[in-house]
Amino acid sequence: MSDIFSQAYLYKFLKFGVVGFSGLFVDFGITYLAKEKLNIPKYIANAIGFILAATSNYFLNRVWTFQSNNPDVVVEFTEFFIISVIGLGLNTLLLWFLVSKFKINFYVAKVFAIGLVTVWNFLANAFITFNPDRVFLIY
């Protein structure tokens, strides 16, 4: 457990954050193009933006953050995507809870939710998706 507090994991966490931040641009950019320029309904456009951002984040994290050599890219991507969808659900639930129950400003709550879910996404991906020593797979 002390490994997660090592300098190597901190460095990976920072890289994970940079990749995640780049995903915001992909998500918002694609969503905007799909909704405003291609006239795709907003929720479908949002889903397209999320899927393409998650895909971009997977490949950047695979190559840059975790330097994965796992030949089973399909399983690895599936695990990453499932963790991302769980993170989206956690983010939405936490955001709803903070806004509706504690009456916290939506954007303040969103920053808090993003921070917590970023930690979840990093740890889940470090210990599941990109962990070469694990003994189980999500199929």
N, C-alpha and C positions, 0 to 999 in steps of 0.2 A: 504494500500500500504506500510505503514511503517513496516508491518510484514515481508516483503521480506528482510529487512535489519536487522532483529533481529539475535541474536546470534544463535538461533535454526536453522534458514535458512542458515546461514553461515556454521554451522556444517554439515547440510544436503548437502550443495553444495560441501564441501570438500569430504564427503563420496561419492557423485555422481561422483566427479572427480576420486577418487580411483577406483570405479567400472568401469568408462569409460576407465581408463588406463589398467585395467585387460582385458577389451574387445579388446584392441589392440593386446594383446597376443593371445587371442582366434582367432581373425580375421586373423592375419598374420600366426599363426600356422596352422589353418585349411586350409587357402588358399594355403600355401606352401605344405602341405600334399596332398591336392586334385590335385594341379597342377603338382608338381614334382614327387610324389610317385604313384599317381593313374592315372596320365596322363589325367586329366580332362582339357578341354580347359580353358585358363586363365580367361576369363570373367565369365564363369560358376563357376570356382573355387573361384573367387572373390565374386560372389553373395552368394555362399555357406558360405564362411567365414563371410561375412557381416550378413547374416541371423542368423547364429549360435552365433555370437558375440552379436547381438541385443537381441537374446533370453536369453543368459547368463546374459547380462546387465539388462534385465527386471527382472529376478528372483532375482538377487542380490539387485537391487534397491527396489523391492517389499518387500523383507525380511529385508535387513539391512538399507538402506538409509531412506525409508519412512515408514517401518513397517506397510504395508497395510494389512487390514483385509477384504478387499472387496471380497465378495464371488463370484462375477462375474469376474473370472479370464480371461475368453475369451475376454470380452469387454475391460478389463483393458489392457491385452496384445495387443489387436488390436490397442488401442489408443497409447500405447507406441511405437509400431512398425510403425504406421503412422507418428508419431512425429519424429522417427528416420530416416525414409525415407525422410521426408521434410528436416530434418537436413543435410542429405547427399546431397540433391539437393542444399541447401543453401551453403554448404561447397564447392561444385563443382563450382557453379556460382561465389561465391566470389573469389575462387582461380583463375578461368579463368579471372575474371575482373582485379584482382591485377596483374597478370602476363602479360596479353595481353595489357591492357590499361596503366598501370603504370610501366611496365617492372621491377617489383619487382622480386627478385630471387624466384624461385618456392618454395623452402623449407622455406624461410622467410614468404612468402605469406601463405604457408600451416599452419605454426604455428599461424599466425594471424587468419586465417579462422577457425582453430580448436578452438581457444579461444572464438571467437564470437559465433560459433555454439554450443559450450558447454553451454554458458549462455542461448541461445535459448532453447536447449534441457532440461536444468534444469527447467527453468521457465515454459515451456509448460507442462512438466510432473508434476511439483509441483502444478500447477493451474488446470490441466485437469485430467491427468491419476490418480494421487495419492491424489487428493483433495476430502476428504470425504464430504465437504460442498457445492460442486458444484451443479448446478441445471440442467445441460445438460449432455448428453452422445453422444459420436460418435458411430453410429451403421453402 
